[in-house]
Amino acid sequence: MQCPRCREALIVTDVQHCARCRGAWIANAVVEGRIAETQGRKRAHVTWERETRDSLPCASCGHAMETMLLFQVPVDRCGDHGVWFDAGELDRVVAASQERSAHGRTMLDAVVDLFWLWG
């Protein structure tokens, strides 16, 4: 897969990321699963709001992604495949989601478990 932002090959670890621009490609199921886990639910309760900015191609299928707000942070999302976080966006999503869940874990706790490489 190629980086939607700078077209470099993505590095595959737990998360596919770009060494050049520091963006990250994360599958929809992983994003929603982690959010559901922190919310103490079987399915995530996420409100995606449309945002306007130039579209990027999906790293998986190449079709134009929609810019959506996730915890009020604009990210690029392919409804079929995943979410592209530009450098710093994942950190902003984590910071914006500090509210404690019913289980006492923050979104930060769950994201750090999965995305330790961004530390």
C-alpha positions in Angstrom: 0.0 0.0 0.0 1.0 3.6 -0.6 0.7 6.6 1.6 -2.3 8.7 0.5 -0.4 11.8 1.4 3.1 11.4 0.0 2.8 8.2 -2.1 5.6 6.4 -0.2 5.2 2.7 0.6 3.6 2.1 4.0 5.5 0.2 6.6 3.5 -2.6 8.1 3.6 -3.2 11.9 0.5 -3.3 14.1 -0.5 -0.2 12.2 0.5 0.7 8.6 2.4 3.9 8.7 4.5 6.2 6.6 8.0 6.9 7.7 8.2 10.0 5.6 5.1 12.0 6.6 4.4 10.1 9.9 0.8 9.4 8.9 -1.0 6.1 9.9 -3.5 3.9 8.1 -5.8 2.0 10.5 -8.6 -0.3 9.4 -12.1 0.8 10.3 -12.7 -2.4 12.4 -9.6 -1.6 14.5 -10.6 2.0 15.1 -14.2 1.2 16.0 -13.1 -1.9 18.1 -10.8 0.2 20.2 -13.5 2.9 20.7 -16.1 0.3 21.6 -13.6 -1.2 24.1 -13.1 2.1 25.9 -16.8 2.8 25.9 -17.5 -0.6 27.5 -19.8 -1.6 24.6 -20.0 -4.4 22.0 -20.2 -1.8 19.2 -18.7 1.6 19.1 -20.8 4.7 19.5 -19.0 7.1 17.1 -20.5 10.1 15.5 -18.7 10.9 12.2 -19.3 14.4 11.0 -18.5 15.6 7.5 -15.7 18.1 7.1 -14.6 19.9 3.9 -11.0 19.6 2.7 -9.3 18.1 -0.4 -9.8 14.4 -0.5 -7.0 11.8 -0.4 -7.1 8.4 -2.1 -7.8 5.4 0.0 -4.6 3.5 0.7 -6.4 0.2 0.0 -8.7 0.9 -3.0 -7.5 4.2 -4.3 -11.0 5.8 -4.3 -11.4 9.3 -2.8 -11.9 9.3 1.0 -14.2 11.6 2.9 -12.9 14.0 5.4 -14.7 13.3 8.7 -14.5 14.7 12.2 -13.5 12.1 14.8 -13.7 13.6 18.3 -13.7 17.0 16.5 -10.4 16.2 14.7 -10.5 16.0 10.8 -9.4 12.7 9.5 -9.7 11.0 6.1 -12.0 7.9 6.0 -12.8 5.3 3.5 -16.1 3.8 4.6 -15.1 0.4 3.2 -11.5 0.2 4.4 -10.0 2.5 7.0 -9.0 5.8 8.4 -5.9 7.9 7.5 -4.4 9.9 10.3 -2.0 12.6 9.2 1.0 13.3 11.5 -0.4 14.6 14.8 -4.0 13.7 14.2 -4.0 10.5 16.1 -2.4 12.3 19.1 -5.2 15.0 18.8 -7.9 12.3 18.7 -6.4 10.7 21.8 -6.2 14.0 23.6 -9.8 14.9 22.7 -11.1 11.6 24.0 -9.7 11.8 27.5 -13.2 11.4 29.0 -13.4 8.2 31.2 -15.5 5.3 30.1 -17.7 3.3 32.4 -14.7 0.9 32.9 -12.4 3.7 34.0 -10.2 3.5 30.9 -9.6 6.4 28.7 -9.4 6.3 25.0 -5.7 7.1 25.5 -5.2 3.9 27.4 -6.7 1.7 24.6 -4.9 3.6 21.8 -1.6 3.4 23.6 -2.0 -0.4 23.9 -2.4 -0.6 20.1 -0.3 2.3 18.8 2.7 2.2 21.1 5.0 3.1 18.2 3.7 6.7 18.2 5.1 7.4 21.7 
